[in-house]
Amino acid sequence: MLFFRHNKDVVININTQTIARTSYIVVAIGFTLAAFLRGDHLLGIGCGVMYATVTIALFWLLALSRSSVGSMSITRVVFLVLFALPVGYAMAFPAAINPDVQIFIDKQSIDRRVRAELAKVFASDLAYRTLTVTSFHGKDVTITVQGSVSTRATLNRLRCQIAMECPARSECALYWNVSIQNTGQQIDGSDRKLFQYAE
């Protein structure tokens, strides 16, 4: 009877540890995903990867604070929490720590809006199916439309559609690097210079 009870206690203890570890992993994955999405939203995918890496490192250090018998080192946990709180706040609200970061956050926001508007325009007509967008963040946000269209008339129609349906384009520098299939002409340069008489 005692042997049976001992085995039952061991099984319960193992199940409890398994549930605790699984819950910890699920929480860690949730925080890591949230950190990645926040970083990507603020400053792009590179920042998202960095945020996710920092989050994984913090959870890994927290996991290492367990002793060989499974108990937690309170001192280590308190130290990690005190360290993680300001780090987490700085990651979630970087502009609150350094106001200059807001400039880069705004550029990422402009980039995201312009890309979304252009993607909607490209999806509206099969004639635009080969077009893609690249971006560069320098003094201003530079958006370049790349690819090819069948005729110059198609390009002019696209440009008029972008002018009407993409209000966020006024917040960036728009460039073209598009080839005209029926003539082989390459349209390469600033939107303002290429279409200066189209406004």
KAWOHU-V923380 format. One record per run of one state. SS is the DSSP state (H for helix, E for strand, C for the rest). FROM is the first residue (numbers start at 1). TO is the last residue. If there is no record, write none. Layout:
ss/from/to
SS/FROM/TO
SS/FROM/TO
//
This chain:
ss/from/to
C/1/1
H/2/43
C/44/44
H/45/64
C/65/65
E/66/66
C/67/71
E/72/72
C/73/73
H/74/92
C/93/93
H/94/97
C/98/100
H/101/123
C/124/125
H/126/128
C/129/131
E/132/137
C/138/140
E/141/149
C/150/151
H/152/165
C/166/166
H/167/171
C/172/172
E/173/180
C/181/185
E/186/190
H/191/194
C/195/199
//
